[in-house]
Amino acid sequence: MGRHRASRMRYAGPGCFTAKYKNAMIYDLCNPYDREKFKRRVNAMYQRQNVVELSEHKPRRTTPQNSYLHLLLGMFAMETGNTLEFVKREYFKRLVNPDLFVECRHDKFLGEIEVLRSSRDLDTGEMTTAIERFRNWSLSEADIQLPAPNEQEFLDYIEREMQCRRIWL
């Protein structure tokens, strides 16, 4: 026994978060103080031969990126007569960005199956790459020019159109 289960994180000061159980921390390895604390903690766990979980925190996609993607998918859906969900799943994820979204898993009964990763799991760099690929593909393959992030008037127009057509999207 004595093993800890994962828990939600709480802010514990600059560069650190603690979990609900004792001694769970997130360290900012750009900070020399956090680096030293991390080394001491890892060495202590190594000496005790603990079971540990190590993961890297990547910057998650931003809310503006998510809103921008939603507008691009909505415009493409309106232009092609598809639903927004279909465009996101089939064109954005499967066709244009399979390396970022399509994962193969083994199912006990079906064997190898394809599952789609959520865009929520992308970091900001991956999301930027995925959006740029989709914009480029949209223009070259579907002849639909999607707006750049700085084309605010065009984005506002798309948002208004999506509101008017939301029943069909």
MOPERA-V868144 format. One record per pair of residues at least 24 apart in sequence whose ideal C-beta (glycine too) atoms are under 8 Angstrom apart, sorted by the first residue. I is the first residue (numbers start at 1). GAP is how many residues later the second one is. Records with the same first field share a line. If there is no record, write none. Layout:
# MOPERA-V868144
I: GAP ; GAP
This chain:
# MOPERA-V868144
3: 48
6: 47
26: 31
58: 65
59: 64 ; 65 ; 66
60: 60 ; 62 ; 63 ; 64
61: 58 ; 59 ; 61 ; 62 ; 63 ; 65 ; 66
62: 62 ; 65
64: 85
65: 59 ; 62 ; 63 ; 66
66: 53 ; 61
68: 63 ; 81 ; 87
69: 50 ; 58 ; 61 ; 62
71: 76 ; 84 ; 87 ; 88 ; 91
72: 59 ; 62 ; 63 ; 66 ; 74 ; 75
74: 84 ; 87 ; 88 ; 95
75: 69 ; 71 ; 72 ; 83 ; 86 ; 87
76: 62 ; 66 ; 68 ; 70
77: 92
78: 83 ; 84 ; 87 ; 91
79: 63 ; 65
80: 62 ; 64
83: 85 ; 86
84: 85
88: 31
89: 27
91: 43 ; 46
92: 38 ; 42
93: 24 ; 26
95: 42
96: 34 ; 37 ; 38 ; 41
97: 32 ; 33 ; 36 ; 37
100: 26 ; 29 ; 30
101: 29
